[in-house]
């Protein structure tokens, strides 16, 4: 059990997102035809809206919309095509869902237009590695920015999967990216870090990164963890389809919460909200637990100040 420091993030609509009192759940909405986890059925804006409403009803605190596949080997999508996927979905979603929406992109132009459509958070899985202009967009819009540890591209990331001290190396490399974001004008209080499970990491590296999540505490930023249905789970489960990895995901989510994660990113919020509540309750009943009974109440959401 590791301590979890509380943080607050400021959203552009004036709301405050509190992290640390309880673990927040980010629901995934992939609007790609080749999504590894959901078969690409959400590329249609109507289906994406239905999925967003279902994830919100299932307890999502944040909804994360992405139009480009980040699976290993995926090709880079042109900006116009990515915008053509995500903007129709955002037009339907914003105003229909109550929770904040984030944009999962590594392109500054996509992030900028998504924010213009009401998105509140940028989630960059490349950690500014594909388009450093992402930091300029985040700074100008004053939105929270998720920086995910990664190396290389989708085509060559596994060539960069060389580590001796996984957790320590991730922390050092994320610190360097944070410094780049700060130099671009991003407020440090608006940065979230993600160890990048599966990105430029083989299964053994990903398991080590999760086990050593506490190594990121020295960065003094909230931690987001995204284990949902990823292939590293097969190292423990054996080969099976992404949809059949839900129980393994649950174990990884519970571990992340107990090891100090502030946010978990999942496909099935209804299932994992329960996992998170139980893990948070365990935190609350251990020495040094940082969760109060009131914060565990069902339906706790954003606070406005």
N, C-alpha and C positions, 0 to 999 in steps of 0.2 A: 504494500500500500504506500503510495507516494503522495506528498502534499500537493494541493492544487490551489495556486494563488488566484484570487478573483481579478477579473478585468472588466472594463466596459468599452464598447465600441460605439461610435456615433454614426448613425445612419443619416443620409441626406434629407430625409423627410422629418428630421427632428427627434426620431425615436432613439432610445438607448438600448443596445443589446448587451445584456449582462451575461458574463461567462464565469463559471466557477461555482455559483450557488448550487447549480445542478448541471448535468451534462445536457447540452443541446443536441438535437438530432437534425441533420441536414438530409433532406430527401432528394434523390437523384432523378432528373428528368433528361434522358438522352434522346435528342431529336436527330438521330443518325440512322441510316438504313442498315448499318453494319455493327450495331451495338452488340458487344459480346454477351451482355447480361440479360437483355430484355427483347431480343429479336428485332429491334428496330420498329416496333409497332407505334412508337410515339412521335414519329416524324410528321404525321398528320396533325395539324394544330388542334383539331377538335379532340383527338385522342390524347394529345399532350395536356390539354386543359382538363380532361376527365382524370388523367393520372395525377395532375397537380392537386386537384380538389380531393382526390382519394388520399394522397400522401398527407395533405394538410389535415384531413379528417382523422387520419391515423396517428396524428401527433407531431408532424414535422414542425420544427421551429424555423427552418430556412428551407427554401427550395432552390436547387442548383440546376440551371439549364445549360446544356452543352450541345453544340451542333457539330463538333468534330471528334471523331473517334481518337482516343489516346492509347488504344491497344497496341502492343508491339507489332511493328511492321506496317502500321497504318500510314497512308500517304497524307501529305500536307494538303489541306483543303484551301482552295482559293478564297479570299476574303468575301467576294461576292456570293459564293455558294454558301459559305457559313452564315452570312447575314440572311440569305434567302431561307435558311432553315430556322434560325432562332427568332428573327424579328416577328414573323407571323404568330409564333407561339407566345412571345412576350406581349404582343398586342392583345391577345385573348386573355392572358393570365393576369397582367397587372390590373388591379382594380377588382378582380374577381377573387383573388386570394388575399388573406389578411397578413400572412407572414412575409418577411423580407424575401426577395428573390436575388440570387447571385447568378453571375454569368461565368460559366466554365470556358475560358478561352485564353489563348496565348497571343492574341492579335489585338493591337491597340485600337484599330479602327472598329473591330467588333465590340470591344469593351466600351468604347466611346458611344457608339450608337445604342448599345444596350442600356447604358446609363440614361441616355436621352429618353428611352422608353420606360424608365422607372426602376431599373435594376439598382440594388443598394450595395452590392458587394462584388468584387472581382476575384475570381478563383483561377490563378495562373499555375497550371501544372508544370510549366517549364521554368519557373522561378526566374523570370525575365530573360531566360536563355534564348528564346526564339524571337522575341520582339521587346527590347528594353523600353520601348515607348509605352508599354503597359504602366510603368511606374509614373510616367508623366500624366497619364489619364487619371490614375488613382489620386495623384496629388492635386490635380486641378479640380476634380469632382469631390475631393475629400471623402472618399468612400473607403471602407476597409478593404485590405488586400491580402489574399491568402498566397503565401509563397511556399511552393512544394519542392522538396529536394528532388533533383533530377540531374541527369547527365546525358549529353548527346541528344539524339533524335529518336523517334519511334523505330527507325530502321537500324540504328546502331547502338542503342542504349545498353544492350547486354555486353557489348565489347568494353564498356566502361564499368562493369560490375566487378570491381576489384577493391577489396576492403581488408583491413586488418582489425581496426576498431570501428565497427559499423556506427554505433551511436555517436561516438566522439567525432568521427569524420563528418557525419551528417550535420552535427551541431556547428562545426567549424565552417562548413561550406554554406550553410544557411546564414551564418553570421555575416559572411562576405556579401551575400545577396541582400540581406537587410541593409547593409551599409550602402549598397548601390541604390536601393529604394529611398533611403534617407537623403542621399545626395540629390535625388530627383525631386525632393520636396515632400515625400510621403511622411506623414506624422508617424512616429514610432508607435504611438498608442493605437494606430489603426492597422497594425500588421499582425497577421496570424501566421503561424508556421505549421507545416505539414511534413512529416518524415518521408512521404512519398513511397508508401508501400507498393512494391512491384515496379517502380520506375527506376531503371538502371540498377536493379537488384534482383538477383536470383532468389529462389525460395528461402534458402538459408540466410541470406542477407536480410530479407524482409522480416523473417521471424526474429532475427537478432535486433533489427531496428525497433520492432514492437516491444520486445522484451526489455530493451534499453531506452524506452521512451523518456525516462527521467533525465537522460543526457541532454535533452532539449530545455530543461528547466533553467539552465544558465543563460538562455537567450532572453528570459524574462518576457516572453510573449505567450499568448494563449495558443494551445496546440489542437489542431484538427487531425483526425485520423480516418482514413478511408480504406477499410479492409474488405468491403462488400463484394462477395462472390469472386474474388480475385484468385488467380491460378496458384498463388503460393499456398493456399489452403489444401491443395491436393498433396503437398508434401506430407501432411498428416492424415488426410482422408483417403488418399488414392485417387485415381483418375475418375472424374465425374463431371457432368455438365455444370455450367455456372448456376443454373437454377437449383441444382441439387447440393449447393454449397451453403445453404442458408443456416443450417445448424453450426457449421464451422464458422461462418460469419458471426453468429451469436457469441461463440467462444472468444473470438478476436475482439468483438465490441466490448464484452464484459472485461476482458483483460485491459483494453485501452482505457476504460473508465477507471479501473482500479489503479492503473499506472499513471493517471494524471491527465488524460485527455479532457479538453473542454467541450469539444464538438466531435461527433462521429457522423460519417457520411455513409448512407445506406440506401439500398433500393426499396426495402420493405419497411416502412416506418412503423406500421402497426405492430409488427413482431418485435422490432428492436427498441421501440419506446418501452416495452415491458422489460427487456433486458437491461436497459439503461436505468430504469427506476429501481430495479432490484440491486444492481451494482452500486447505485448512488446510496441506497438504503444501507448497504454494507459499509460504505465509506462513512456514513453518519454514525455507525455503531462501533467504530474502531478507534483506538487511541490516535488522536490527532485528526479525526474525521473532520471534514470541512463542509458538510452538507447539513442543513437544518431541516427539521420536520416540516416546517412551513414551505420550504423551497421544493419539497418533494410532492406537494399537492398537485393532483391531476389538473392539467389545463394551464399551468403557469406559463406565461408567455413574455412578451416584451414589456418593459416599463417605459413610460414617457416621463421626461423631466422638463 
